[in-house]
């Protein structure tokens, strides 16, 4: 049985290469590859959710909802 991997999905067609998502990534999972942001170190991604709202053009999608219990 394969483990499901939760990673941000970056739309290459929409990414402007501003680097805002890379700057807010606390684990260094995101990096710039030329003019585009990429998930360069998937094993470091802790799915914190900071990258999605940091993207000014909405090029990052977190396909799973993060739910916090109080």
The first five atom37 places (N, CA, C, CB, O) and aatype in JSON, in Angstrom:
{
  "aatype": [20, 20, 20, 20, 20, 20, 20, 20, 20, 20, 20, 20, 20, 20, 20, 20, 20, 20, 20, 20, 20, 20, 20, 20, 20, 20, 20, 20, 20, 20, 20, 20, 20, 20, 20, 20, 20, 20, 20, 20, 20, 20, 20, 20, 20, 20, 20, 20, 20, 20, 20, 20, 20, 20, 20, 20, 20, 20, 20, 20, 20, 20, 20, 20, 20, 20, 20, 20, 20, 20],
  "atom_mask": [
    [1, 1, 1, 1, 1],
    [1, 1, 1, 1, 1],
    [1, 1, 1, 1, 1],
    [1, 1, 1, 1, 1],
    [1, 1, 1, 1, 1],
    [1, 1, 1, 1, 1],
    [1, 1, 1, 1, 1],
    [1, 1, 1, 1, 1],
    [1, 1, 1, 1, 1],
    [1, 1, 1, 1, 1],
    [1, 1, 1, 1, 1],
    [1, 1, 1, 1, 1],
    [1, 1, 1, 1, 1],
    [1, 1, 1, 1, 1],
    [1, 1, 1, 1, 1],
    [1, 1, 1, 1, 1],
    [1, 1, 1, 1, 1],
    [1, 1, 1, 1, 1],
    [1, 1, 1, 1, 1],
    [1, 1, 1, 1, 1],
    [1, 1, 1, 1, 1],
    [1, 1, 1, 1, 1],
    [1, 1, 1, 1, 1],
    [1, 1, 1, 1, 1],
    [1, 1, 1, 1, 1],
    [1, 1, 1, 1, 1],
    [1, 1, 1, 1, 1],
    [1, 1, 1, 1, 1],
    [1, 1, 1, 1, 1],
    [1, 1, 1, 1, 1],
    [1, 1, 1, 1, 1],
    [1, 1, 1, 1, 1],
    [1, 1, 1, 1, 1],
    [1, 1, 1, 1, 1],
    [1, 1, 1, 1, 1],
    [1, 1, 1, 1, 1],
    [1, 1, 1, 1, 1],
    [1, 1, 1, 1, 1],
    [1, 1, 1, 1, 1],
    [1, 1, 1, 1, 1],
    [1, 1, 1, 1, 1],
    [1, 1, 1, 1, 1],
    [1, 1, 1, 1, 1],
    [1, 1, 1, 1, 1],
    [1, 1, 1, 1, 1],
    [1, 1, 1, 1, 1],
    [1, 1, 1, 1, 1],
    [1, 1, 1, 1, 1],
    [1, 1, 1, 1, 1],
    [1, 1, 1, 1, 1],
    [1, 1, 1, 1, 1],
    [1, 1, 1, 1, 1],
    [1, 1, 1, 1, 1],
    [1, 1, 1, 1, 1],
    [1, 1, 1, 1, 1],
    [1, 1, 1, 1, 1],
    [1, 1, 1, 1, 1],
    [1, 1, 1, 1, 1],
    [1, 1, 1, 1, 1],
    [1, 1, 1, 1, 1],
    [1, 1, 1, 1, 1],
    [1, 1, 1, 1, 1],
    [1, 1, 1, 1, 1],
    [1, 1, 1, 1, 1],
    [1, 1, 1, 1, 1],
    [1, 1, 1, 1, 1],
    [1, 1, 1, 1, 1],
    [1, 1, 1, 1, 1],
    [1, 1, 1, 1, 1],
    [1, 1, 1, 1, 1]
  ],
  "atom_positions": [
    [[0.85, -1.17, 0.0], [0.0, 0.0, 0.0], [0.9, 1.25, 0.0], [-0.97, -0.01, 1.23], [1.77, 1.39, 0.86]],
    [[0.69, 2.12, -0.95], [1.49, 3.34, -1.07], [0.98, 4.39, -0.1], [1.46, 3.88, -2.53], [-0.22, 4.54, 0.1]],
    [[1.91, 5.11, 0.48], [1.54, 6.21, 1.36], [1.17, 7.43, 0.52], [2.68, 6.55, 2.34], [1.84, 7.74, -0.47]],
    [[0.13, 8.11, 0.93], [-0.29, 9.32, 0.22], [0.61, 10.48, 0.65], [-1.78, 9.64, 0.51], [0.86, 10.67, 1.84]],
    [[1.09, 11.24, -0.31], [1.96, 12.36, -0.03], [1.17, 13.65, -0.15], [3.17, 12.37, -0.97], [0.51, 13.9, -1.16]],
    [[1.24, 14.46, 0.88], [0.57, 15.75, 0.89], [1.58, 16.81, 0.55], [-0.11, 16.04, 2.25], [2.46, 17.11, 1.36]],
    [[1.47, 17.38, -0.63], [2.39, 18.42, -1.07], [1.62, 19.54, -1.73], [3.44, 17.85, -2.03], [0.55, 19.32, -2.31]],
    [[2.13, 20.75, -1.65], [1.52, 21.86, -2.38], [1.61, 21.59, -3.89], [2.2, 23.21, -2.03], [2.59, 21.01, -4.37]],
    [[0.59, 22.01, -4.6], [0.6, 21.9, -6.05], [0.85, 23.3, -6.6], [-0.75, 21.3, -6.61], [0.09, 24.23, -6.32]],
    [[1.91, 23.45, -7.37], [2.27, 24.75, -7.93], [1.93, 24.76, -9.41], [3.78, 25.07, -7.7], [2.45, 23.95, -10.18]],
    [[1.05, 25.67, -9.8], [0.65, 25.81, -11.2], [1.73, 26.59, -11.94], [-0.74, 26.53, -11.32], [1.85, 27.81, -11.79]],
    [[2.52, 25.88, -12.73], [3.64, 26.52, -13.44], [3.18, 27.61, -14.4], [4.41, 25.48, -14.21], [3.92, 28.58, -14.63]],
    [[1.99, 27.48, -14.95], [1.48, 28.47, -15.89], [1.12, 29.78, -15.19], [0.27, 27.93, -16.62], [1.14, 30.85, -15.8]],
    [[0.79, 29.7, -13.89], [0.4, 30.89, -13.15], [1.54, 31.5, -12.34], [-0.74, 30.56, -12.23], [1.51, 32.69, -12.04]],
    [[2.54, 30.7, -11.99], [3.63, 31.17, -11.14], [4.39, 32.29, -11.84], [4.59, 30.0, -10.8], [4.8, 32.17, -12.99]],
    [[4.58, 33.39, -11.12], [5.31, 34.54, -11.67], [6.77, 34.55, -11.24], [4.63, 35.84, -11.25], [7.54, 35.4, -11.69]],
    [[7.15, 33.62, -10.37], [8.54, 33.55, -9.92], [8.92, 34.61, -8.92], [9.44, 33.65, -11.08], [10.09, 34.98, -8.81]],
    [[7.94, 35.12, -8.17], [8.23, 36.2, -7.21], [9.03, 35.69, -6.01], [6.93, 36.83, -6.72], [9.77, 36.46, -5.4]],
    [[8.9, 34.42, -5.67], [9.64, 33.84, -4.56], [9.02, 34.05, -3.19], [10.99, 34.39, -4.54], [9.62, 33.68, -2.19]],
    [[7.83, 34.62, -3.12], [7.18, 34.86, -1.83], [6.95, 33.55, -1.07], [5.85, 35.6, -2.02], [7.13, 33.49, 0.15]],
    [[6.54, 32.51, -1.77], [6.28, 31.22, -1.13], [7.57, 30.61, -0.58], [5.62, 30.25, -2.12], [7.59, 30.03, 0.51]],
    [[8.65, 30.75, -1.33], [9.95, 30.24, -0.9], [10.39, 30.96, 0.37], [11.01, 30.41, -2.02], [10.94, 30.34, 1.28]],
    [[10.15, 32.26, 0.43], [10.56, 33.07, 1.57], [9.83, 32.68, 2.86], [10.33, 34.53, 1.28], [10.4, 32.77, 3.94]],
    [[8.56, 32.25, 2.76], [7.79, 31.92, 3.96], [7.88, 30.45, 4.35], [6.35, 32.29, 3.76], [7.44, 30.07, 5.43]],
    [[8.44, 29.62, 3.5], [8.51, 28.18, 3.78], [9.5, 27.93, 4.93], [8.95, 27.39, 2.5], [10.69, 28.16, 4.78]],
    [[8.99, 27.45, 6.08], [9.86, 27.29, 7.25], [10.8, 26.09, 7.19], [9.02, 27.18, 8.47], [11.75, 26.01, 7.96]],
    [[10.53, 25.17, 6.27], [11.34, 23.95, 6.22], [12.3, 23.91, 5.04], [10.45, 22.75, 6.17], [13.12, 23.0, 4.95]],
    [[12.2, 24.88, 4.15], [13.06, 24.87, 2.97], [12.63, 23.88, 1.91], [14.46, 24.57, 3.37], [13.42, 23.52, 1.04]],
    [[11.38, 23.44, 1.96], [10.88, 22.48, 0.98], [10.71, 23.13, -0.4], [9.55, 21.89, 1.44], [10.86, 22.47, -1.42]],
    [[10.41, 24.43, -0.41], [10.22, 25.14, -1.67], [11.51, 25.85, -2.06], [9.06, 26.14, -1.57], [12.27, 26.3, -1.2]],
    [[11.73, 25.95, -3.36], [12.91, 26.65, -3.88], [12.58, 27.19, -5.25], [14.16, 25.7, -3.93], [11.56, 26.83, -5.85]],
    [[13.43, 28.05, -5.73], [13.28, 28.57, -7.09], [14.08, 27.69, -8.05], [13.75, 30.06, -7.17], [15.23, 27.36, -7.78]],
    [[13.47, 27.34, -9.14], [14.14, 26.6, -10.22], [14.01, 27.48, -11.45], [13.52, 25.14, -10.45], [13.0, 27.44, -12.15]],
    [[15.02, 28.26, -11.7], [14.91, 29.25, -12.76], [13.93, 30.32, -12.34], [14.47, 28.59, -14.09], [14.12, 30.99, -11.33]],
    [[12.88, 30.48, -13.13], [11.88, 31.51, -12.86], [10.62, 30.97, -12.18], [11.5, 32.19, -14.13], [9.62, 31.68, -12.1]],
    [[10.66, 29.74, -11.7], [9.47, 29.13, -11.1], [9.76, 28.58, -9.72], [8.94, 28.03, -12.0], [10.87, 28.12, -9.44]],
    [[8.76, 28.62, -8.86], [8.84, 27.98, -7.55], [8.54, 26.49, -7.74], [7.86, 28.63, -6.52], [7.66, 26.12, -8.53]],
    [[9.26, 25.66, -7.02], [9.05, 24.21, -7.08], [9.16, 23.62, -5.68], [10.09, 23.55, -8.04], [9.75, 24.21, -4.78]],
    [[8.57, 22.44, -5.51], [8.75, 21.68, -4.28], [10.06, 20.93, -4.47], [7.52, 20.7, -3.99], [10.08, 19.82, -5.01]],
    [[11.15, 21.53, -4.02], [12.48, 20.98, -4.26], [12.86, 19.88, -3.28], [13.5, 22.09, -4.18], [13.65, 18.99, -3.62]],
    [[12.29, 19.92, -2.08], [12.61, 18.92, -1.06], [11.3, 18.42, -0.45], [13.56, 19.5, 0.04], [10.93, 18.84, 0.65]],
    [[10.6, 17.54, -1.16], [9.28, 17.1, -0.7], [9.27, 16.48, 0.7], [8.73, 16.11, -1.67], [8.29, 16.62, 1.43]],
    [[10.35, 15.82, 1.06], [10.39, 15.18, 2.37], [10.46, 16.19, 3.51], [11.58, 14.25, 2.45], [10.15, 15.85, 4.66]],
    [[10.85, 17.42, 3.21], [10.9, 18.47, 4.24], [9.57, 19.18, 4.43], [11.96, 19.48, 3.88], [9.36, 19.85, 5.44]],
    [[8.67, 19.04, 3.48], [7.39, 19.74, 3.56], [6.56, 19.18, 4.71], [6.6, 19.61, 2.22], [6.31, 17.97, 4.78]],
    [[6.15, 20.06, 5.62], [5.31, 19.64, 6.74], [3.85, 20.07, 6.55], [5.85, 20.19, 8.05], [3.04, 19.99, 7.47]],
    [[3.54, 20.54, 5.34], [2.17, 20.92, 4.96], [1.6, 21.94, 5.95], [1.27, 19.67, 4.91], [0.46, 21.83, 6.38]],
    [[2.41, 22.94, 6.29], [1.99, 23.96, 7.26], [0.95, 24.92, 6.68], [3.2, 24.75, 7.73], [0.17, 25.51, 7.43]],
    [[0.94, 25.07, 5.36], [-0.07, 25.93, 4.74], [0.33, 27.38, 4.55], [-1.29, 25.89, 5.53], [-0.49, 28.18, 4.11]],
    [[1.55, 27.74, 4.87], [1.97, 29.14, 4.74], [2.18, 29.58, 3.29], [3.24, 29.35, 5.51], [2.01, 30.75, 2.97]],
    [[2.54, 28.66, 2.43], [2.87, 29.02, 1.04], [1.64, 29.45, 0.24], [3.54, 27.85, 0.35], [1.72, 30.37, -0.57]],
    [[0.52, 28.79, 0.46], [-0.68, 29.08, -0.34], [-1.13, 30.55, -0.22], [-1.83, 28.16, 0.08], [-1.29, 31.2, -1.25]],
    [[-1.33, 31.09, 0.98], [-1.75, 32.48, 1.07], [-0.63, 33.47, 0.73], [-2.26, 32.77, 2.46], [-0.91, 34.64, 0.44]],
    [[0.62, 33.02, 0.75], [1.73, 33.92, 0.42], [1.81, 34.2, -1.07], [3.05, 33.32, 0.9], [2.41, 35.2, -1.48]],
    [[1.23, 33.34, -1.88], [1.3, 33.51, -3.34], [0.32, 34.59, -3.8], [1.0, 32.18, -4.07], [-0.89, 34.44, -3.64]],
    [[0.84, 35.69, -4.36], [-0.03, 36.8, -4.76], [-0.91, 36.51, -5.97], [0.8, 38.0, -5.04], [-1.87, 37.23, -6.22]],
    [[-0.6, 35.46, -6.72], [-1.38, 35.15, -7.92], [-2.17, 33.85, -7.78], [-0.47, 35.07, -9.13], [-2.81, 33.41, -8.74]],
    [[-2.14, 33.23, -6.61], [-2.91, 32.0, -6.39], [-2.4, 30.8, -7.15], [-4.32, 32.23, -6.75], [-3.18, 29.93, -7.53]],
    [[-1.09, 30.74, -7.38], [-0.52, 29.63, -8.15], [-0.28, 28.38, -7.3], [0.78, 30.06, -8.77], [0.08, 27.33, -7.84]],
    [[-0.47, 28.48, -5.99], [-0.24, 27.34, -5.11], [-1.56, 26.86, -4.54], [0.74, 27.7, -3.98], [-2.36, 27.64, -4.04]],
    [[-1.77, 25.55, -4.63], [-2.98, 24.95, -4.11], [-2.6, 23.84, -3.13], [-3.87, 24.39, -5.27], [-1.78, 22.98, -3.43]],
    [[-3.21, 23.89, -1.96], [-3.06, 22.8, -1.0], [-4.32, 21.95, -1.12], [-2.86, 23.34, 0.49], [-5.39, 22.36, -0.67]],
    [[-4.2, 20.76, -1.71], [-5.4, 19.97, -2.02], [-6.1, 19.36, -0.82], [-5.03, 18.89, -2.95], [-7.21, 18.84, -0.95]],
    [[-5.48, 19.42, 0.36], [-6.11, 18.87, 1.55], [-6.34, 19.98, 2.55], [-5.24, 17.75, 2.17], [-5.47, 20.83, 2.76]],
    [[-7.49, 19.98, 3.16], [-7.85, 21.01, 4.13], [-7.12, 20.76, 5.45], [-9.37, 21.05, 4.34], [-7.05, 19.63, 5.92]],
    [[-6.6, 21.82, 6.02], [-5.94, 21.73, 7.33], [-6.97, 22.09, 8.38], [-4.68, 22.66, 7.41], [-7.54, 23.18, 8.36]],
    [[-7.21, 21.18, 9.31], [-8.19, 21.39, 10.35], [-7.49, 21.33, 11.7], [-9.32, 20.33, 10.28], [-6.82, 20.36, 12.03]],
    [[-7.66, 22.41, 12.48], [-7.05, 22.47, 13.81], [-8.14, 22.27, 14.84], [-6.32, 23.83, 14.04], [-9.2, 22.88, 14.77]],
    [[-7.88, 21.4, 15.81], [-8.82, 21.21, 16.91], [-8.43, 22.12, 18.05], [-8.85, 19.74, 17.37], [-7.25, 22.31, 18.33]],
    [[-9.43, 22.69, 18.7], [-9.15, 23.58, 19.84], [-9.32, 22.84, 21.14], [-10.07, 24.81, 19.81], [-9.13, 23.43, 22.21]]
  ]
}
